[in-house]
Amino acid sequence: MELRLIVIRTPNPQQLADFYTQLGLVFDYHQHGNSPYHYGASIGQTLIEIYPLTKSQTEADKNLRLGFAMEQFDDRIAVLKEKLVPFATEPVQTEFGYMAVVIDPDGRKVELYKD
C-alpha cells in the first residue's frame, strides 16, 4: 500500500499554500472539471492538495497532523523563525529523530524532521 493523496481544507488556500511553500513544497494552482480552484504539490507519489472549505464547513480541521523529513532543515527553520511562524516545539533530538513542530496558519501542528 502507498499513500497517494492528502487533501487539506482551509478558509484561505493561498495563505496555506504560501506557508507550505516555505517548507519546500512547490504548488501549482489548477482545477479539475467542476471542482474549485486549488493548490497541488507532489512529494514522490503523494499529492498534497489545498482546497477551500466546503459549503458545510465553518472552519479548518485542526486535528490533522502532518510530518515532513526535510533537506536543509536548519536553513528552513531559520526562515520560519524570521517569518515569526509559531513553534509548538523548538528543534530537539527525540526518539524519532531531530525535529521541530510548527503551527500552520489554520492551527495544525506540523512535524519537521531533519533528513
C-alpha positions in Angstrom: 0.0 0.0 0.0 1.1 3.5 -0.7 -0.3 6.9 0.3 -1.3 8.8 -2.9 -3.4 11.8 -1.8 -3.9 14.2 1.1 -6.5 16.9 0.9 -6.3 19.9 3.3 -9.3 22.3 3.5 -8.8 25.8 4.6 -10.6 29.2 4.6 -7.5 30.7 2.9 -5.9 28.4 0.4 -3.3 30.9 -0.8 -2.1 31.7 2.7 -1.8 28.0 3.5 0.0 27.2 0.2 2.4 30.1 0.9 3.1 28.5 4.4 3.8 25.0 3.0 6.0 26.6 0.2 8.3 27.7 3.0 8.8 24.1 3.9 9.9 23.3 0.3 6.7 22.2 -1.4 6.2 23.6 -5.0 2.5 24.2 -5.7 0.6 24.8 -8.9 -2.9 26.3 -9.0 -5.4 24.4 -11.0 -8.9 23.0 -11.3 -10.3 19.5 -12.2 -13.6 19.6 -14.0 -16.1 21.4 -11.9 -14.1 21.4 -8.7 -13.0 24.6 -7.1 -9.6 26.0 -8.0 -7.0 24.6 -5.6 -3.3 24.2 -5.0 -1.4 20.9 -5.6 2.1 19.7 -4.9 3.7 16.3 -5.1 6.1 14.6 -2.7 7.2 11.4 -4.5 4.0 9.6 -5.4 1.9 11.6 -2.9 -0.2 14.5 -4.0 -1.0 17.2 -1.4 -3.9 19.4 -2.3 -5.1 22.5 -0.6 -8.8 23.2 -1.2 -11.2 25.9 0.1 -13.6 24.9 2.8 -16.7 23.1 1.7 -20.0 24.9 2.0 -20.9 23.0 5.1 -17.6 23.7 6.9 -17.2 26.8 9.1 -13.5 26.2 10.0 -10.5 24.1 9.1 -9.9 20.7 10.8 -7.1 21.4 13.2 -6.7 17.7 14.2 -4.8 16.7 11.0 -1.1 16.4 11.8 1.5 16.2 9.1 5.2 15.3 9.3 7.9 16.1 6.7 11.5 15.0 6.6 13.4 18.0 5.2 16.6 18.6 3.5 18.3 21.9 4.5 16.4 21.6 7.8 18.5 24.3 9.7 18.1 26.8 6.9 14.3 26.3 6.7 13.9 26.5 10.5 15.8 29.9 10.4 13.4 31.2 7.7 10.4 30.1 9.6 11.7 31.9 12.7 12.4 35.0 10.7 8.8 34.9 9.4 7.6 34.5 13.0 6.0 31.1 12.4 4.8 29.8 15.8 6.7 26.8 17.1 5.0 24.3 19.4 8.4 22.6 19.9 11.8 24.1 19.2 14.2 21.8 17.3 15.2 18.9 19.6 16.6 15.4 19.4 13.8 12.9 20.1 13.5 9.1 19.8 12.1 9.7 16.3 15.0 11.9 15.2 15.9 15.6 15.3 12.7 17.5 14.9 10.6 20.6 15.5 6.9 21.2 15.5 5.4 24.3 13.9 1.9 25.6 13.7 0.4 26.2 10.2 -1.9 29.3 9.6 -5.0 27.2 10.4 -3.6 25.9 13.7 -2.5 22.4 12.6 0.7 21.0 14.2 3.3 20.1 11.5 6.3 18.0 12.4 9.5 18.8 10.7 12.3 16.2 10.7 16.0 16.7 9.8 16.6 14.4 6.8 
